[in-house]
């Protein structure tokens, strides 16, 4: 979001300058074959296998070089990425996908509603932040998925969950990773923050009349995920850095948090209530 400042609000940093999104972050193992490879302010997660790798989210247009360097630092090849999965169609999460696709040759995967935005690089007019969103480099090959579709690569199986609300085309992803004989249910959770700009109203807007209802349904869905480890599209929103600080003592068990998805949703509910209270009555 162009020149949009993030402030720490309600215990969650909701937005940030793009320069802060791309602050350096050393890559690290999350659990088993899952790794954090994004910059500090926008998440990117690598799920690995002998058959190739799957990357979730591509950061801003400035992120790809750092993401690729993190992948190589962990000992993996960018060229072995076969799929790049999208959370939602904003430039801070999808702006780097075209470049990462060129590096890897991967297929980019989005929802039915986000795929046209990824392919064109142009924001949808029904986006709550339309008019404040930068264009993105168009993605060459985009595969559209719907609720419950599974991206399979060798032993990897990542399931798509439609989670609209922050945008119309939002997706969250679930899979399993195993470490020391224990299998964890992994969740990459899309942004749940209600943010209407340029007069957009979650209380009822002709550009997307069902935005509030869809976001509330998404919150219920995410809260109900079988969720051992959560990474949100903006990592601080799910407490990732506090968990990482405990990793030297606890190992990757530091990221285990059965209540993580529920807590993420509870904070988002407070944000939605504030958004609705601040919207002018029409």
C-alpha positions as CSV (number, residue, x, y, z in Angstrom):
1,X,0.0,0.0,0.0
2,X,1.7,3.1,-1.3
3,X,3.2,5.3,1.4
4,X,1.0,3.6,4.0
5,X,2.5,3.6,7.5
6,X,2.0,0.8,9.8
7,X,1.4,1.5,13.4
8,X,1.3,-1.0,16.2
9,X,-2.4,-1.3,17.0
10,X,-4.2,-3.6,19.3
11,X,-1.0,-5.6,19.8
12,X,-0.5,-6.3,16.1
13,X,1.5,-4.2,13.7
14,X,-1.1,-3.7,11.0
15,X,0.9,-1.9,8.3
16,X,4.5,-0.7,7.6
17,X,6.6,1.3,5.2
18,X,7.7,-0.9,2.3
19,X,11.3,-0.4,3.5
20,X,10.4,-2.0,6.8
21,X,8.7,-4.9,5.1
22,X,12.1,-5.7,3.4
23,X,14.3,-5.3,6.5
24,X,16.8,-8.1,6.5
25,X,16.0,-11.4,8.2
26,X,18.1,-14.5,8.4
27,X,16.3,-17.7,7.3
28,X,15.5,-20.3,9.9
29,X,13.8,-23.7,10.2
30,X,10.2,-23.7,11.4
31,X,9.5,-27.4,11.7
32,X,10.7,-30.4,9.8
33,X,10.9,-29.5,6.1
34,X,9.4,-26.1,6.5
35,X,11.5,-22.9,6.6
36,X,11.0,-19.1,6.9
37,X,12.8,-17.4,4.0
38,X,11.1,-14.0,3.8
39,X,12.3,-10.6,4.9
40,X,11.4,-9.4,8.4
41,X,8.1,-7.7,7.5
42,X,6.4,-10.0,5.0
43,X,6.4,-13.7,5.3
44,X,7.6,-16.2,2.7
45,X,7.8,-19.9,3.6
46,X,9.6,-22.7,1.8
47,X,8.4,-26.3,2.1
48,X,11.0,-28.8,0.8
49,X,11.1,-32.3,-0.6
50,X,13.4,-34.4,-2.8
51,X,10.9,-34.0,-5.6
52,X,11.2,-30.2,-5.5
53,X,10.0,-27.3,-3.3
54,X,7.0,-25.1,-2.8
55,X,7.3,-21.4,-1.9
56,X,4.4,-19.5,-0.2
57,X,4.3,-15.8,-1.1
58,X,6.9,-13.7,-2.9
59,X,7.1,-10.5,-0.9
60,X,7.4,-7.0,-2.4
61,X,9.1,-6.2,-5.7
62,X,12.2,-5.6,-3.7
63,X,12.1,-9.0,-1.9
64,X,13.1,-11.6,-4.5
65,X,16.9,-11.3,-4.2
66,X,16.8,-11.6,-0.4
67,X,14.3,-14.6,-0.6
68,X,16.5,-16.3,-3.1
69,X,19.6,-15.7,-1.0
70,X,17.9,-17.1,2.0
71,X,16.9,-20.2,0.2
72,X,20.4,-20.8,-1.0
73,X,21.8,-20.1,2.5
74,X,19.7,-23.0,3.7
75,X,21.3,-25.3,1.1
76,X,18.4,-25.4,-1.3
77,X,18.2,-24.4,-5.0
78,X,15.8,-21.7,-6.2
79,X,15.6,-23.6,-9.5
80,X,14.0,-26.6,-7.6
81,X,10.9,-24.5,-6.6
82,X,8.1,-25.9,-8.7
83,X,5.1,-23.9,-7.2
84,X,4.8,-20.4,-5.8
85,X,1.5,-20.2,-3.8
86,X,-0.2,-16.9,-3.1
87,X,-2.0,-15.7,0.0
88,X,-3.6,-12.5,-1.4
89,X,-3.2,-10.2,-4.3
90,X,-1.5,-7.2,-2.8
91,X,2.0,-6.0,-3.9
92,X,3.6,-6.6,-0.5
93,X,3.0,-10.3,-0.8
94,X,2.7,-10.9,-4.6
95,X,4.9,-8.1,-6.0
96,X,7.9,-10.4,-6.1
97,X,6.3,-13.4,-7.7
98,X,7.0,-12.6,-11.3
99,X,10.7,-12.2,-10.5
100,X,10.8,-15.4,-8.4
101,X,9.0,-17.2,-11.2
102,X,11.6,-16.2,-13.7
103,X,14.4,-17.4,-11.3
104,X,12.7,-20.8,-10.7
105,X,10.4,-21.5,-13.6
106,X,7.7,-22.3,-11.1
107,X,3.9,-22.2,-11.6
108,X,2.2,-19.5,-9.5
109,X,-1.0,-20.5,-7.8
110,X,-3.8,-18.2,-6.7
111,X,-7.5,-18.3,-6.1
112,X,-10.1,-17.9,-8.8
113,X,-10.5,-14.2,-7.8
114,X,-6.8,-13.4,-7.3
115,X,-5.5,-15.1,-10.4
116,X,-6.6,-12.4,-12.8
117,X,-4.9,-9.8,-10.6
118,X,-1.7,-11.7,-10.5
119,X,-1.8,-12.2,-14.3
120,X,-2.5,-8.6,-15.0
121,X,-0.6,-6.9,-12.2
122,X,-3.6,-4.5,-11.8
123,X,-5.6,-4.3,-8.6
124,X,-9.3,-5.3,-8.6
125,X,-11.8,-2.5,-8.3
126,X,-13.6,-4.3,-5.6
127,X,-10.5,-4.4,-3.3
128,X,-11.1,-2.5,-0.1
129,X,-7.8,-0.7,-0.7
130,X,-8.3,0.0,-4.4
131,X,-6.7,3.3,-5.4
132,X,-3.9,2.9,-2.9
133,X,-2.3,-0.2,-4.3
134,X,0.8,-0.3,-6.5
135,X,0.8,-2.2,-9.8
136,X,2.8,-5.4,-9.9
137,X,4.8,-7.1,-12.6
138,X,2.4,-9.5,-14.3
139,X,2.9,-13.2,-13.6
140,X,3.2,-15.4,-16.7
141,X,1.7,-18.7,-15.6
142,X,-1.0,-18.6,-13.0
143,X,-3.0,-21.7,-11.9
144,X,-6.3,-20.9,-10.2
145,X,-7.5,-23.1,-7.3
146,X,-10.6,-23.3,-5.2
147,X,-11.6,-24.4,-1.7
148,X,-10.1,-27.7,-0.8
149,X,-7.8,-28.1,-3.8
150,X,-4.5,-29.8,-3.0
151,X,-1.1,-28.9,-4.6
152,X,0.8,-32.1,-4.7
153,X,4.6,-32.4,-5.3
154,X,6.1,-35.7,-4.5
155,X,5.3,-36.3,-0.8
156,X,4.1,-32.7,-0.3
157,X,0.4,-31.9,-0.1
158,X,-0.6,-28.3,0.5
159,X,-4.4,-27.6,0.8
160,X,-5.9,-24.3,-0.4
161,X,-8.6,-22.6,1.8
162,X,-10.5,-19.6,0.5
163,X,-10.2,-16.9,3.1
164,X,-11.6,-13.7,1.6
165,X,-12.0,-10.6,3.7
166,X,-8.8,-8.6,3.6
167,X,-9.2,-9.1,-0.2
168,X,-11.7,-10.9,-2.3
169,X,-9.1,-13.5,-3.5
170,X,-7.4,-14.4,-0.2
171,X,-6.1,-17.9,0.4
172,X,-4.7,-19.7,3.4
173,X,-2.7,-22.9,3.1
174,X,-2.3,-26.0,5.4
175,X,0.0,-28.9,5.3
176,X,2.0,-31.2,7.6
177,X,5.6,-31.3,8.6
178,X,7.3,-34.0,10.7
179,X,10.3,-33.6,13.0
180,X,11.8,-36.1,15.5
181,X,8.8,-38.4,14.9
182,X,6.2,-35.7,15.6
183,X,3.9,-34.4,12.9
184,X,2.7,-30.8,13.1
185,X,-0.3,-29.3,11.4
186,X,1.1,-26.2,9.7
187,X,-1.0,-23.1,8.7
188,X,0.0,-20.2,6.5
189,X,-2.7,-17.8,7.4
190,X,-3.8,-15.0,5.1
191,X,-4.2,-11.4,6.4
192,X,-7.4,-11.0,8.3
193,X,-7.2,-7.2,8.9
194,X,-10.2,-5.2,7.8
195,X,-8.8,-2.1,6.1
196,X,-11.0,0.1,4.0
197,X,-9.4,3.0,2.1
198,X,-10.7,5.7,-0.2
199,X,-14.1,5.5,1.5
200,X,-14.6,1.7,1.3
201,X,-17.0,0.5,4.0
202,X,-17.0,-3.0,5.5
203,X,-20.5,-2.1,6.8
204,X,-21.8,-2.2,3.3
205,X,-20.1,-1.0,0.1
206,X,-21.4,-1.5,-3.5
207,X,-17.9,-2.4,-4.6
208,X,-18.1,-5.5,-2.4
209,X,-21.4,-5.7,-0.5
210,X,-20.6,-8.9,1.4
211,X,-17.1,-8.0,2.6
212,X,-18.0,-8.0,6.3
213,X,-19.9,-11.3,6.1
214,X,-17.1,-13.0,4.2
215,X,-14.4,-11.8,6.6
216,X,-16.4,-13.0,9.6
217,X,-16.8,-16.4,7.9
218,X,-13.1,-16.5,7.1
219,X,-12.3,-15.8,10.8
220,X,-14.5,-18.7,11.9
221,X,-12.7,-20.9,9.3
222,X,-9.2,-20.0,10.4
223,X,-10.1,-20.3,14.1
224,X,-11.2,-23.9,13.4
225,X,-8.1,-25.0,11.6
226,X,-6.2,-27.9,13.1
227,X,-3.3,-25.6,13.9
228,X,-0.1,-26.5,15.6
229,X,2.1,-23.9,14.0
230,X,0.9,-20.7,12.4
231,X,2.7,-18.2,10.2
232,X,0.7,-15.2,9.1
233,X,1.3,-13.2,6.0
234,X,2.8,-10.4,8.2
235,X,4.8,-12.5,10.7
236,X,4.4,-10.2,13.7
237,X,0.6,-10.6,13.5
238,X,0.9,-14.3,14.8
239,X,3.8,-13.7,17.2
240,X,6.5,-15.3,15.1
241,X,9.3,-13.1,16.4
242,X,8.5,-13.8,20.1
243,X,8.5,-17.5,19.3
244,X,11.8,-17.3,17.4
245,X,13.4,-15.7,20.4
246,X,12.6,-18.9,22.3
247,X,14.0,-21.2,19.7
248,X,17.6,-21.3,21.1
249,X,16.2,-22.8,24.3
250,X,13.3,-24.9,23.0
251,X,14.4,-25.8,19.4
252,X,11.6,-25.7,16.8
253,X,9.1,-26.7,19.5
254,X,9.2,-23.0,20.2
255,X,6.8,-22.5,17.3
256,X,4.2,-25.0,18.5
257,X,1.1,-23.1,19.5
258,X,-2.2,-24.9,19.4
259,X,-4.0,-21.7,20.2
260,X,-2.1,-19.7,17.6
261,X,-4.9,-19.6,15.0
262,X,-7.6,-18.7,17.5
263,X,-5.5,-15.9,19.0
264,X,-4.8,-14.6,15.5
265,X,-8.5,-14.4,14.8
266,X,-9.4,-12.8,18.1
267,X,-7.0,-9.9,17.4
268,X,-8.5,-9.6,13.9
269,X,-12.0,-9.4,15.4
270,X,-11.0,-6.4,17.4
271,X,-9.5,-4.7,14.3
272,X,-12.8,-5.3,12.4
273,X,-14.8,-3.8,15.3
274,X,-12.6,-0.7,15.2
275,X,-12.9,-0.4,11.4
276,X,-16.7,-0.6,11.6
277,X,-16.8,2.0,14.4
278,X,-14.7,4.4,12.4
279,X,-16.7,4.1,9.2
280,X,-19.1,7.0,8.5
281,X,-22.8,6.1,8.7
282,X,-24.5,6.3,5.4
